[in-house]
Amino acid sequence: MKISELLDENLIELNLKGEVKEEVLAEMVELLKEEDKITDKDKFYQTILEREQEGTTGLGRGVAIPHGKSEVVNDLALVFGRSQAGIDFNSRDGQPVHLFFMVADYEGHSPEYLEMVAQLTKNVRQDDYREELLTAESEEEIIAVTKNYE
């Protein structure tokens, strides 16, 4: 499973407007609903919030990978969001998050889900990848940058 295969221009938001964690998560869940990746945005939003209560998905280095599994998810999906200002996400390094990858999967075991989260984690450890995502000027460029790191 390649990350670029799941990235869709309609599931990329280069200018997240939220000023706090919950607002950013809600924006990203809304994109999933608009693209029919989930059937119930409120229920999936709750799933994401519950996962965050278990422990932050703010990895550090300005990156967070909020994720959740739910019966309201139609198909494995990935949303990319970017906040220019940065959001306090209780990250492990205490730094604000600028790059968000939200992973949505259906209930049950999905090897693709685990594979994708592992691949995302590996990619975001690379300084060049993060920098290119921060400076990309279009949704198409986000996808192209991601393809280059696969």
FILUM-326752 format. One record per residue (C-alpha): residue in three letters; x, y, z. Coordinates in nm, 2 decimals, padded with zeros to 4 digits. Example, Ala and Ser with C-alpha at 12.3 -4.5 7.8 and 13.67 -1.06 7.14 Angstrom:
! FILUM-326752
<atom code="ALA" east="01.23" north="-00.45" up="00.78"/>
<atom code="SER" east="01.37" north="-00.11" up="00.71"/>
This chain:
! FILUM-326752
<atom code="MET" east="00.00" north="00.00" up="00.00"/>
<atom code="LYS" east="00.15" north="00.33" up="-00.11"/>
<atom code="ILE" east="00.05" north="00.65" up="00.07"/>
<atom code="SER" east="00.03" north="00.84" up="-00.27"/>
<atom code="GLU" east="-00.24" north="00.59" up="-00.38"/>
<atom code="LEU" east="-00.47" north="00.70" up="-00.10"/>
<atom code="LEU" east="-00.40" north="01.07" up="-00.13"/>
<atom code="ASP" east="-00.67" north="01.25" up="-00.32"/>
<atom code="GLU" east="-00.67" north="01.62" up="-00.40"/>
<atom code="ASN" east="-01.02" north="01.65" up="-00.24"/>
<atom code="LEU" east="-00.88" north="01.51" up="00.09"/>
<atom code="ILE" east="-00.60" north="01.76" up="00.11"/>
<atom code="GLU" east="-00.64" north="02.09" up="00.29"/>
<atom code="LEU" east="-00.33" north="02.32" up="00.27"/>
<atom code="ASN" east="-00.47" north="02.59" up="00.49"/>
<atom code="LEU" east="-00.64" north="02.44" up="00.80"/>
<atom code="LYS" east="-00.84" north="02.72" up="00.97"/>
<atom code="GLY" east="-00.87" north="02.56" up="01.31"/>
<atom code="GLU" east="-00.69" north="02.72" up="01.60"/>
<atom code="VAL" east="-00.71" north="02.43" up="01.84"/>
<atom code="LYS" east="-00.67" north="02.06" up="01.82"/>
<atom code="GLU" east="-01.04" north="01.98" up="01.82"/>
<atom code="GLU" east="-01.12" north="02.23" up="01.54"/>
<atom code="VAL" east="-00.85" north="02.09" up="01.31"/>
<atom code="LEU" east="-00.97" north="01.73" up="01.37"/>
<atom code="ALA" east="-01.33" north="01.84" up="01.29"/>
<atom code="GLU" east="-01.21" north="02.00" up="00.96"/>
<atom code="MET" east="-01.04" north="01.69" up="00.86"/>
<atom code="VAL" east="-01.33" north="01.47" up="00.95"/>
<atom code="GLU" east="-01.56" north="01.70" up="00.75"/>
<atom code="LEU" east="-01.34" north="01.63" up="00.44"/>
<atom code="LEU" east="-01.39" north="01.26" up="00.49"/>
<atom code="LYS" east="-01.77" north="01.31" up="00.50"/>
<atom code="GLU" east="-01.77" north="01.53" up="00.20"/>
<atom code="GLU" east="-01.59" north="01.26" up="00.00"/>
<atom code="ASP" east="-01.82" north="00.98" up="00.13"/>
<atom code="LYS" east="-01.54" north="00.81" up="00.30"/>
<atom code="ILE" east="-01.75" north="00.80" up="00.62"/>
<atom code="THR" east="-02.12" north="00.78" up="00.68"/>
<atom code="ASP" east="-02.14" north="00.96" up="01.01"/>
<atom code="LYS" east="-01.90" north="01.25" up="01.08"/>
<atom code="ASP" east="-02.01" north="01.30" up="01.45"/>
<atom code="LYS" east="-01.94" north="00.93" up="01.53"/>
<atom code="PHE" east="-01.61" north="00.93" up="01.35"/>
<atom code="TYR" east="-01.51" north="01.26" up="01.52"/>
<atom code="GLN" east="-01.58" north="01.09" up="01.86"/>
<atom code="THR" east="-01.37" north="00.79" up="01.75"/>
<atom code="ILE" east="-01.08" north="01.03" up="01.68"/>
<atom code="LEU" east="-01.12" north="01.22" up="02.00"/>
<atom code="GLU" east="-01.13" north="00.90" up="02.20"/>
<atom code="ARG" east="-00.81" north="00.78" up="02.04"/>
<atom code="GLU" east="-00.64" north="01.11" up="02.13"/>
<atom code="GLN" east="-00.75" north="01.07" up="02.49"/>
<atom code="GLU" east="-00.56" north="00.74" up="02.50"/>
<atom code="GLY" east="-00.24" north="00.92" up="02.41"/>
<atom code="THR" east="-00.14" north="01.20" up="02.17"/>
<atom code="THR" east="-00.08" north="01.12" up="01.80"/>
<atom code="GLY" east="00.14" north="01.43" up="01.79"/>
<atom code="LEU" east="00.47" north="01.25" up="01.70"/>
<atom code="GLY" east="00.69" north="01.56" up="01.73"/>
<atom code="ARG" east="00.88" north="01.74" up="01.45"/>
<atom code="GLY" east="00.56" north="01.93" up="01.37"/>
<atom code="VAL" east="00.37" north="01.61" up="01.27"/>
<atom code="ALA" east="00.05" north="01.44" up="01.40"/>
<atom code="ILE" east="-00.11" north="01.12" up="01.27"/>
<atom code="PRO" east="-00.46" north="01.11" up="01.42"/>
<atom code="HIS" east="-00.62" north="00.78" up="01.33"/>
<atom code="GLY" east="-00.92" north="00.57" up="01.41"/>
<atom code="LYS" east="-01.12" north="00.26" up="01.31"/>
<atom code="SER" east="-01.50" north="00.27" up="01.30"/>
<atom code="GLU" east="-01.80" north="00.10" up="01.14"/>
<atom code="VAL" east="-01.89" north="00.44" up="00.99"/>
<atom code="VAL" east="-01.58" north="00.43" up="00.76"/>
<atom code="ASN" east="-01.66" north="00.31" up="00.41"/>
<atom code="ASP" east="-01.31" north="00.25" up="00.30"/>
<atom code="LEU" east="-00.95" north="00.31" up="00.42"/>
<atom code="ALA" east="-00.89" north="00.68" up="00.37"/>
<atom code="LEU" east="-00.62" north="00.94" up="00.43"/>
<atom code="VAL" east="-00.66" north="01.31" up="00.48"/>
<atom code="PHE" east="-00.36" north="01.55" up="00.47"/>
<atom code="GLY" east="-00.39" north="01.89" up="00.64"/>
<atom code="ARG" east="-00.15" north="02.17" up="00.69"/>
<atom code="SER" east="-00.16" north="02.45" up="00.94"/>
<atom code="GLN" east="00.07" north="02.74" up="00.87"/>
<atom code="ALA" east="00.03" north="02.88" up="01.23"/>
<atom code="GLY" east="00.08" north="02.54" up="01.40"/>
<atom code="ILE" east="-00.15" north="02.38" up="01.65"/>
<atom code="ASP" east="-00.08" north="02.28" up="02.01"/>
<atom code="PHE" east="-00.13" north="01.90" up="01.99"/>
<atom code="ASN" east="00.03" north="01.78" up="02.31"/>
<atom code="SER" east="00.31" north="01.65" up="02.09"/>
<atom code="ARG" east="00.59" north="01.45" up="02.25"/>
<atom code="ASP" east="00.84" north="01.72" up="02.19"/>
<atom code="GLY" east="00.61" north="02.00" up="02.30"/>
<atom code="GLN" east="00.63" north="02.17" up="01.96"/>
<atom code="PRO" east="00.32" north="02.29" up="01.75"/>
<atom code="VAL" east="00.20" north="02.06" up="01.47"/>
<atom code="HIS" east="00.19" north="02.19" up="01.11"/>
<atom code="LEU" east="00.14" north="01.86" up="00.92"/>
<atom code="PHE" east="-00.15" north="01.63" up="00.98"/>
<atom code="PHE" east="-00.22" north="01.29" up="00.84"/>
<atom code="MET" east="-00.56" north="01.15" up="00.94"/>
<atom code="VAL" east="-00.61" north="00.78" up="00.88"/>
<atom code="ALA" east="-00.96" north="00.64" up="00.88"/>
<atom code="ASP" east="-01.03" north="00.27" up="00.85"/>
<atom code="TYR" east="-01.32" north="00.04" up="00.89"/>
<atom code="GLU" east="-01.38" north="-00.17" up="01.19"/>
<atom code="GLY" east="-01.17" north="-00.49" up="01.23"/>
<atom code="HIS" east="-00.82" north="-00.59" up="01.13"/>
<atom code="SER" east="-00.68" north="-00.43" up="00.82"/>
<atom code="PRO" east="-00.32" north="-00.49" up="00.74"/>
<atom code="GLU" east="-00.32" north="-00.20" up="00.50"/>
<atom code="TYR" east="-00.40" north="00.04" up="00.79"/>
<atom code="LEU" east="-00.10" north="-00.07" up="01.00"/>
<atom code="GLU" east="00.12" north="-00.07" up="00.69"/>
<atom code="MET" east="00.01" north="00.29" up="00.61"/>
<atom code="VAL" east="00.06" north="00.42" up="00.96"/>
<atom code="ALA" east="00.41" north="00.26" up="00.97"/>
<atom code="GLN" east="00.50" north="00.41" up="00.63"/>
<atom code="LEU" east="00.38" north="00.76" up="00.73"/>
<atom code="THR" east="00.58" north="00.74" up="01.05"/>
<atom code="LYS" east="00.89" north="00.64" up="00.85"/>
<atom code="ASN" east="00.84" north="00.92" up="00.60"/>
<atom code="VAL" east="00.78" north="01.20" up="00.84"/>
<atom code="ARG" east="01.11" north="01.13" up="01.02"/>
<atom code="GLN" east="01.28" north="01.26" up="00.71"/>
<atom code="ASP" east="01.36" north="01.63" up="00.74"/>
<atom code="ASP" east="01.34" north="01.68" up="00.36"/>
<atom code="TYR" east="01.00" north="01.52" up="00.33"/>
<atom code="ARG" east="00.85" north="01.74" up="00.60"/>
<atom code="GLU" east="01.01" north="02.05" up="00.45"/>
<atom code="GLU" east="00.88" north="01.98" up="00.11"/>
<atom code="LEU" east="00.53" north="01.93" up="00.25"/>
<atom code="LEU" east="00.55" north="02.26" up="00.43"/>
<atom code="THR" east="00.64" north="02.45" up="00.12"/>
<atom code="ALA" east="00.42" north="02.27" up="-00.14"/>
<atom code="GLU" east="00.20" north="02.51" up="-00.32"/>
<atom code="SER" east="-00.08" north="02.28" up="-00.44"/>
<atom code="GLU" east="-00.26" north="01.95" up="-00.36"/>
<atom code="GLU" east="-00.09" north="01.80" up="-00.67"/>
<atom code="GLU" east="00.25" north="01.89" up="-00.53"/>
<atom code="ILE" east="00.17" north="01.72" up="-00.20"/>
<atom code="ILE" east="00.09" north="01.40" up="-00.39"/>
<atom code="ALA" east="00.41" north="01.43" up="-00.61"/>
<atom code="VAL" east="00.63" north="01.49" up="-00.31"/>
<atom code="THR" east="00.48" north="01.19" up="-00.14"/>
<atom code="LYS" east="00.54" north="00.97" up="-00.44"/>
<atom code="ASN" east="00.91" north="01.08" up="-00.44"/>
<atom code="TYR" east="00.95" north="00.94" up="-00.09"/>
<atom code="GLU" east="00.79" north="00.60" up="-00.15"/>
